[in-house]
Amino acid sequence: MRFEGFVIVSADGRLANERNVMPRELKIEGDKRFFTAALDRVDLIVHGRPSQEEQPNAPRRRRVILTTKVATSAPDPSNPKALLWNPAGCPFDVAAREAGVASGTVAIIGGPRVFDMFMDRYDVFWLSVASRVHLPDGEPCFPGVPARSPREILASHGLRAGEPQLIDAEHDVSVTPWRRVA
């Protein structure tokens, strides 16, 4: 399987406000288009309970949702395309097969604990930065932020920054692919 991470963060490395809610300031059209196109090409999405896509295609996508409400894994009663997964009870590869995916691309979309679990498995991590947004008391995108920047954390896990792409000029948002160093 190929693992790709996706997050948009504020200039200070936050993905949500102090109430752990993604603020409208981070819901930027250019990033939404980039994120939607990326998720349309993956085979499986992995996220925690608070993470949401808020997209029209979301109900059609296979997903694994991290939770401690099940011992190992179980179908999500509210979504026939989703599997609830407790990482303490079963390996990811088993959960992915139970979700119907044994190969292909897996998108990790958050939150911080979920991102951290896959840090050494990413083939690429797409870090979008909204440089004009500041959330000083918000939820960090990775454990270790703000003591270290998201960039420093990705680099410490063997990922190297590629060329940033401006995806929303109006809001000064760029996305940088961080690829695994061979």
KAHU-V981522 format. One record per residue. N is the residue number from 1. PHI is phi in whole degrees, -180 to 180 (999 if undefined). D_LAST is the distance of its C-alpha to the last C-alpha in Angstrom with 1 decimal. Layout:
N/PHI/D_LAST ; N/PHI/D_LAST
This chain:
1/999/16.3 ; 2/-106/14.2 ; 3/-113/14.8 ; 4/-128/15.7 ; 5/-102/17.6 ; 6/-141/20.6 ; 7/-155/23.0 ; 8/-112/25.4 ; 9/-130/26.5 ; 10/-75/29.3 ; 11/-59/28.9 ; 12/-99/29.1 ; 13/77/26.3 ; 14/-105/28.7 ; 15/-108/28.6 ; 16/-153/32.3 ; 17/-82/35.5 ; 18/-65/37.4 ; 19/-94/38.7 ; 20/63/35.1 ; 21/-120/35.9 ; 22/-69/33.8 ; 23/-77/36.3 ; 24/-60/37.3 ; 25/-64/35.9 ; 26/-98/32.4 ; 27/-94/33.5 ; 28/-107/32.8 ; 29/-54/33.4 ; 30/-61/30.4 ; 31/-70/28.0 ; 32/-59/30.1 ; 33/-63/29.7 ; 34/-60/25.9 ; 35/-63/25.6 ; 36/-61/28.2 ; 37/-61/26.5 ; 38/-65/23.2 ; 39/-68/25.0 ; 40/-67/27.0 ; 41/-107/24.0 ; 42/-94/22.6 ; 43/-98/23.9 ; 44/-153/24.2 ; 45/-117/24.6 ; 46/-123/24.4 ; 47/-160/26.4 ; 48/-86/29.0 ; 49/-57/32.7 ; 50/-71/33.2 ; 51/-73/30.5 ; 52/-138/32.0 ; 53/-97/31.1 ; 54/53/34.7 ; 55/-130/34.2 ; 56/-60/36.4 ; 57/-82/33.8 ; 58/-53/33.0 ; 59/-65/35.5 ; 60/-90/34.0 ; 61/-94/30.5 ; 62/-71/29.4 ; 63/-150/28.3 ; 64/-120/27.8 ; 65/-114/29.6 ; 66/-70/29.1 ; 67/-162/32.4 ; 68/-106/34.3 ; 69/-80/37.3 ; 70/-125/36.4 ; 71/-75/35.8 ; 72/-129/32.9 ; 73/-152/32.8 ; 74/-164/35.6 ; 75/-60/36.4 ; 76/-80/36.9 ; 77/-64/40.7 ; 78/-98/40.4 ; 79/-152/37.7 ; 80/-65/37.6 ; 81/-95/34.0 ; 82/-119/32.7 ; 83/-121/32.0 ; 84/-83/32.6 ; 85/-138/30.1 ; 86/-106/30.5 ; 87/-61/27.2 ; 88/-72/29.4 ; 89/-106/31.0 ; 90/-163/28.5 ; 91/-66/24.7 ; 92/-58/23.0 ; 93/-59/22.4 ; 94/-68/26.2 ; 95/-61/27.1 ; 96/-61/25.0 ; 97/-63/26.8 ; 98/-64/30.1 ; 99/-82/29.4 ; 100/95/29.1 ; 101/-128/25.4 ; 102/-111/23.5 ; 103/-154/20.7 ; 104/114/19.7 ; 105/-103/18.6 ; 106/-111/19.5 ; 107/-100/20.4 ; 108/-101/20.7 ; 109/-117/23.5 ; 110/118/24.7 ; 111/-94/26.3 ; 112/-55/24.9 ; 113/-64/25.0 ; 114/-67/23.4 ; 115/-56/20.5 ; 116/-63/20.1 ; 117/-60/20.1 ; 118/-106/17.0 ; 119/-53/15.1 ; 120/-92/12.4 ; 121/-113/12.3 ; 122/-63/11.9 ; 123/-83/9.8 ; 124/-151/11.8 ; 125/-124/14.7 ; 126/-93/17.6 ; 127/-101/19.6 ; 128/-94/23.0 ; 129/-125/25.3 ; 130/-95/29.0 ; 131/-68/29.8 ; 132/-94/33.5 ; 133/-99/33.6 ; 134/-128/34.1 ; 135/-133/34.4 ; 136/-58/34.9 ; 137/-105/36.1 ; 138/-81/33.8 ; 139/-78/31.3 ; 140/-65/27.9 ; 141/-72/24.9 ; 142/-133/23.0 ; 143/-59/24.5 ; 144/105/24.6 ; 145/-86/25.7 ; 146/-99/27.8 ; 147/-55/27.3 ; 148/-125/23.7 ; 149/-79/22.8 ; 150/-55/20.6 ; 151/-63/18.2 ; 152/-63/18.2 ; 153/-67/17.6 ; 154/-60/14.6 ; 155/-63/13.1 ; 156/-69/14.1 ; 157/-104/12.0 ; 158/83/8.6 ; 159/-104/9.3 ; 160/-122/10.1 ; 161/-68/13.3 ; 162/-95/14.0 ; 163/-77/17.5 ; 164/-65/20.1 ; 165/-120/22.6 ; 166/-75/26.2 ; 167/-110/27.3 ; 168/-155/30.7 ; 169/-66/32.5 ; 170/-58/35.6 ; 171/-105/33.9 ; 172/55/31.2 ; 173/-113/28.3 ; 174/-124/24.8 ; 175/-123/21.6 ; 176/-121/18.1 ; 177/-80/15.0 ; 178/-106/12.4 ; 179/-105/9.0 ; 180/-64/6.2 ; 181/-81/3.8 ; 182/-73/0.0
